[in-house]
């Protein structure tokens, strides 16, 4: 058995980058929701922050669904 170390390293690099990207995207969503709470406490409207947060969460869900479809297929 021969291990293709270049392919293994490539898979590791891509999975690491995707994981970091998903964590960053989820963090942006959490930050958007916390901004909404701060603005509402001050009596303002934070529609843009909420929309951005929901878009981040939707992108995370889509990435997870895509990953699951790759595993199942």
C-alpha positions in Angstrom: 0.0 0.0 0.0 1.3 3.4 -1.0 0.0 6.6 0.6 -0.3 9.7 -1.6 1.0 12.3 0.9 0.3 15.2 -1.5 -3.4 14.3 -1.8 -3.7 13.7 1.9 -2.1 17.1 2.6 -4.5 18.7 0.1 -7.5 17.2 1.7 -6.3 18.3 5.1 -5.7 21.9 3.9 -9.1 22.2 2.2 -11.0 20.7 5.2 -9.1 23.1 7.6 -9.9 26.1 5.5 -13.6 25.1 5.2 -13.8 24.6 8.9 -12.3 28.0 9.7 -14.6 29.6 7.1 -17.7 28.1 8.6 -16.7 29.1 12.1 -16.0 32.7 10.9 -19.4 32.8 9.1 -21.2 31.5 12.2 -19.4 34.1 14.4 -20.5 36.8 12.1 -24.1 35.6 12.5 -23.8 35.7 16.3 -22.3 39.2 16.1 -25.2 40.4 14.0 -27.7 39.1 16.5 -25.9 40.7 19.4 -25.8 44.0 17.5 -29.5 43.7 17.1 -30.0 43.4 20.9 -27.7 46.4 21.5 -29.6 48.6 19.0 -33.0 47.6 20.3 -31.9 48.4 23.8 -31.1 51.9 22.6 -34.4 52.2 20.8 -33.3 51.8 17.2 -33.9 49.4 14.3 -31.4 46.8 13.3 -33.0 45.3 10.2 -29.7 45.2 8.4 -27.9 43.4 11.2 -30.7 40.8 11.5 -30.8 40.2 7.7 -27.0 39.8 7.7 -27.1 37.4 10.6 -29.8 35.2 9.0 -27.9 35.2 5.7 -24.8 34.0 7.6 -26.8 31.2 9.3 -28.4 30.2 5.9 -24.9 30.0 4.3 -23.7 27.8 7.2 -26.7 25.5 6.8 -26.2 25.3 3.0 -22.5 24.4 3.5 -23.4 21.7 6.0 -26.2 20.4 3.7 -23.7 20.3 0.8 -21.2 18.4 2.9 -23.8 15.9 3.9 -24.8 15.4 0.3 -21.2 14.8 -0.7 -20.9 12.1 2.0 -24.2 10.4 1.1 -23.6 10.4 -2.7 
